[in-house]
Amino acid sequence: MNWELNPPVGAIASDGTYTAPVSLSSAQTVIATATSNLSAVASIAVVPAYDVLYPNQPQQFTANASSAGALSCPFKPIAQLNIH
């Protein structure tokens, strides 16, 4: 899986481990998006889909892709993070 953050607040590793920034001037909502490296993916599930974090708190995300022949995933699965 490939991971992206929007906006790019905090950091997310290739294994899906997100770490909130050490400090924030105000609460922030961050969207983590998972995309698959596979050419034929029917669905991707991101767990958890929502979480509330505090500065410097880590969260492990899991994205599981399932294949179904030549179908492709028509959307990019996301997880919403609210950082306080």
MIDRENVEX-350352 format. One record per residue: residue number from 1; chain; x, y, z of N, C-alpha, C, CB in turn. Coordinates in steps of 0.1 Angstrom, whole numbers. Glycine has a CB too. Layout:
<pts>
<pt NUM, A, <X, Y, Z>, <X, Y, Z>, <X, Y, Z>, <X, Y, Z>>,
...
</pts>
This chain:
<pts>
<pt 1, A, <8, -12, 0>, <0, 0, 0>, <9, 12, 0>, <-9, 0, 12>>,
<pt 2, A, <4, 23, -6>, <10, 36, -6>, <0, 45, 3>, <12, 42, -20>>,
<pt 3, A, <6, 53, 11>, <-1, 62, 20>, <1, 76, 17>, <2, 59, 34>>,
<pt 4, A, <-9, 85, 17>, <-8, 99, 16>, <-16, 106, 27>, <-13, 104, 2>>,
<pt 5, A, <-11, 118, 31>, <-18, 126, 41>, <-22, 139, 35>, <-9, 128, 53>>,
<pt 6, A, <-35, 143, 38>, <-39, 156, 33>, <-47, 163, 44>, <-48, 154, 20>>,
<pt 7, A, <-42, 174, 49>, <-30, 181, 46>, <-18, 172, 51>, <-29, 195, 51>>,
<pt 8, A, <-6, 175, 47>, <6, 167, 52>, <10, 171, 66>, <17, 169, 42>>,
<pt 9, A, <2, 167, 76>, <4, 170, 90>, <8, 157, 97>, <-8, 177, 97>>,
<pt 10, A, <19, 157, 103>, <24, 144, 109>, <31, 136, 99>, <12, 136, 115>>,
<pt 11, A, <33, 123, 102>, <40, 114, 93>, <33, 101, 92>, <55, 113, 97>>,
<pt 12, A, <34, 94, 81>, <28, 81, 79>, <39, 72, 72>, <15, 80, 72>>,
<pt 13, A, <42, 61, 79>, <52, 52, 73>, <46, 42, 63>, <59, 44, 85>>,
<pt 14, A, <54, 35, 56>, <49, 26, 45>, <41, 15, 51>, <61, 21, 38>>,
<pt 15, A, <43, 12, 64>, <35, 1, 71>, <22, 6, 76>, <43, -5, 82>>,
<pt 16, A, <19, 19, 74>, <6, 25, 79>, <7, 31, 93>, <-4, 14, 79>>,
<pt 17, A, <18, 32, 99>, <19, 38, 112>, <20, 53, 111>, <32, 33, 120>>,
<pt 18, A, <9, 60, 116>, <8, 74, 115>, <13, 79, 129>, <-6, 79, 112>>,
<pt 19, A, <20, 90, 129>, <24, 97, 141>, <20, 112, 140>, <39, 96, 144>>,
<pt 20, A, <12, 116, 149>, <8, 130, 150>, <20, 139, 153>, <-3, 132, 160>>,
<pt 21, A, <19, 152, 148>, <30, 161, 151>, <32, 163, 166>, <28, 174, 144>>,
<pt 22, A, <44, 167, 170>, <47, 170, 184>, <38, 181, 190>, <62, 173, 186>>,
<pt 23, A, <35, 191, 182>, <27, 202, 187>, <19, 208, 175>, <35, 213, 193>>,
<pt 24, A, <7, 213, 178>, <-2, 220, 168>, <-6, 233, 174>, <-14, 211, 165>>,
<pt 25, A, <-8, 243, 166>, <-14, 256, 171>, <-29, 255, 173>, <-10, 267, 161>>,
<pt 26, A, <-36, 246, 166>, <-50, 244, 168>, <-53, 230, 163>, <-58, 254, 160>>,
<pt 27, A, <-66, 225, 166>, <-70, 212, 162>, <-69, 211, 147>, <-84, 209, 167>>,
<pt 28, A, <-66, 199, 142>, <-64, 197, 128>, <-71, 184, 124>, <-49, 196, 124>>,
<pt 29, A, <-78, 184, 112>, <-83, 172, 106>, <-74, 167, 95>, <-98, 174, 101>>,
<pt 30, A, <-70, 155, 95>, <-61, 150, 85>, <-67, 137, 79>, <-47, 146, 91>>,
<pt 31, A, <-66, 136, 66>, <-72, 125, 58>, <-60, 116, 54>, <-81, 129, 46>>,
<pt 32, A, <-60, 103, 58>, <-50, 94, 53>, <-56, 86, 42>, <-45, 84, 65>>,
<pt 33, A, <-50, 85, 30>, <-55, 78, 19>, <-46, 66, 15>, <-56, 88, 7>>,
<pt 34, A, <-52, 55, 13>, <-44, 43, 9>, <-47, 40, -5>, <-48, 31, 18>>,
<pt 35, A, <-36, 37, -13>, <-38, 32, -27>, <-29, 20, -28>, <-33, 43, -37>>,
<pt 36, A, <-34, 11, -37>, <-27, -2, -38>, <-17, -2, -50>, <-38, -13, -41>>,
<pt 37, A, <-7, -10, -48>, <3, -12, -59>, <-1, -22, -69>, <17, -16, -52>>,
<pt 38, A, <-12, -30, -66>, <-16, -40, -74>, <-24, -35, -86>, <-25, -50, -66>>,
<pt 39, A, <-23, -42, -97>, <-30, -37, -109>, <-45, -40, -109>, <-23, -43, -122>>,
<pt 40, A, <-49, -51, -103>, <-63, -55, -103>, <-68, -56, -88>, <-65, -68, -110>>,
<pt 41, A, <-74, -46, -83>, <-79, -46, -69>, <-93, -42, -69>, <-71, -35, -61>>,
<pt 42, A, <-101, -51, -63>, <-116, -49, -63>, <-120, -40, -51>, <-123, -62, -61>>,
<pt 43, A, <-113, -41, -40>, <-116, -32, -29>, <-104, -31, -19>, <-128, -38, -21>>,
<pt 44, A, <-104, -20, -12>, <-94, -18, -1>, <-102, -13, 11>, <-84, -7, -6>>,
<pt 45, A, <-99, -19, 22>, <-105, -15, 35>, <-94, -9, 44>, <-113, -26, 42>>,
<pt 46, A, <-97, 3, 50>, <-87, 9, 59>, <-93, 8, 73>, <-84, 24, 55>>,
<pt 47, A, <-86, 4, 83>, <-90, 2, 96>, <-80, 8, 106>, <-92, -13, 100>>,
<pt 48, A, <-84, 17, 115>, <-97, 22, 117>, <-100, 33, 107>, <-98, 28, 131>>,
<pt 49, A, <-112, 36, 105>, <-116, 46, 95>, <-117, 60, 101>, <-130, 43, 89>>,
<pt 50, A, <-117, 61, 115>, <-118, 74, 121>, <-111, 72, 135>, <-133, 78, 123>>,
<pt 51, A, <-104, 83, 139>, <-97, 82, 152>, <-94, 97, 157>, <-84, 74, 152>>,
<pt 52, A, <-94, 98, 170>, <-90, 111, 176>, <-76, 109, 182>, <-101, 116, 186>>,
<pt 53, A, <-67, 118, 179>, <-53, 116, 184>, <-49, 129, 191>, <-43, 113, 173>>,
<pt 54, A, <-38, 128, 199>, <-32, 139, 205>, <-18, 141, 200>, <-33, 138, 221>>,
<pt 55, A, <-12, 153, 202>, <2, 155, 197>, <11, 143, 201>, <7, 168, 203>>,
<pt 56, A, <19, 139, 191>, <29, 129, 192>, <24, 115, 194>, <39, 132, 203>>,
<pt 57, A, <11, 113, 193>, <5, 100, 195>, <5, 92, 182>, <-10, 101, 200>>,
<pt 58, A, <9, 79, 183>, <9, 71, 171>, <-4, 64, 169>, <21, 61, 171>>,
<pt 59, A, <-7, 59, 156>, <-19, 51, 153>, <-15, 42, 142>, <-31, 60, 150>>,
<pt 60, A, <-17, 29, 143>, <-14, 19, 133>, <-27, 18, 124>, <-10, 6, 139>>,
<pt 61, A, <-25, 20, 111>, <-36, 18, 102>, <-33, 5, 94>, <-38, 30, 92>>,
<pt 62, A, <-43, -2, 90>, <-42, -14, 82>, <-51, -12, 70>, <-46, -27, 90>>,
<pt 63, A, <-45, -15, 58>, <-52, -14, 46>, <-51, -28, 39>, <-47, -3, 36>>,
<pt 64, A, <-63, -34, 37>, <-63, -47, 31>, <-69, -46, 17>, <-71, -57, 40>>,
<pt 65, A, <-62, -51, 7>, <-67, -51, -6>, <-72, -65, -10>, <-56, -47, -16>>,
<pt 66, A, <-83, -66, -17>, <-88, -79, -23>, <-89, -78, -38>, <-101, -83, -16>>,
<pt 67, A, <-85, -88, -44>, <-85, -89, -59>, <-97, -97, -64>, <-72, -95, -64>>,
<pt 68, A, <-102, -92, -75>, <-113, -99, -81>, <-112, -98, -97>, <-127, -93, -77>>,
<pt 69, A, <-103, -106, -102>, <-101, -106, -116>, <-95, -93, -121>, <-114, -109, -123>>,
<pt 70, A, <-101, -88, -132>, <-96, -76, -138>, <-103, -63, -133>, <-97, -77, -153>>,
<pt 71, A, <-111, -64, -122>, <-117, -52, -117>, <-107, -43, -110>, <-128, -56, -107>>,
<pt 72, A, <-110, -30, -110>, <-102, -21, -103>, <-110, -13, -93>, <-95, -11, -113>>,
<pt 73, A, <-103, -9, -82>, <-110, -1, -72>, <-114, 12, -77>, <-101, -1, -59>>,
<pt 74, A, <-127, 16, -77>, <-131, 29, -82>, <-129, 41, -73>, <-145, 28, -87>>,
<pt 75, A, <-124, 38, -61>, <-123, 49, -51>, <-110, 47, -43>, <-135, 50, -42>>,
<pt 76, A, <-106, 58, -36>, <-94, 57, -28>, <-99, 56, -13>, <-84, 69, -30>>,
<pt 77, A, <-97, 46, -6>, <-102, 45, 8>, <-94, 54, 17>, <-101, 30, 13>>,
<pt 78, A, <-101, 60, 26>, <-95, 70, 35>, <-98, 67, 50>, <-100, 84, 32>>,
<pt 79, A, <-90, 73, 58>, <-93, 73, 72>, <-92, 88, 77>, <-83, 64, 80>>,
<pt 80, A, <-101, 92, 85>, <-101, 106, 90>, <-95, 106, 104>, <-115, 112, 90>>,
<pt 81, A, <-86, 115, 106>, <-79, 117, 119>, <-82, 131, 124>, <-64, 115, 118>>,
<pt 82, A, <-87, 133, 136>, <-88, 146, 143>, <-78, 147, 153>, <-103, 148, 149>>,
<pt 83, A, <-69, 156, 152>, <-57, 158, 161>, <-60, 170, 170>, <-44, 159, 153>>,
<pt 84, A, <-59, 168, 183>, <-62, 179, 192>, <-50, 183, 200>, <-73, 175, 202>>,
</pts>
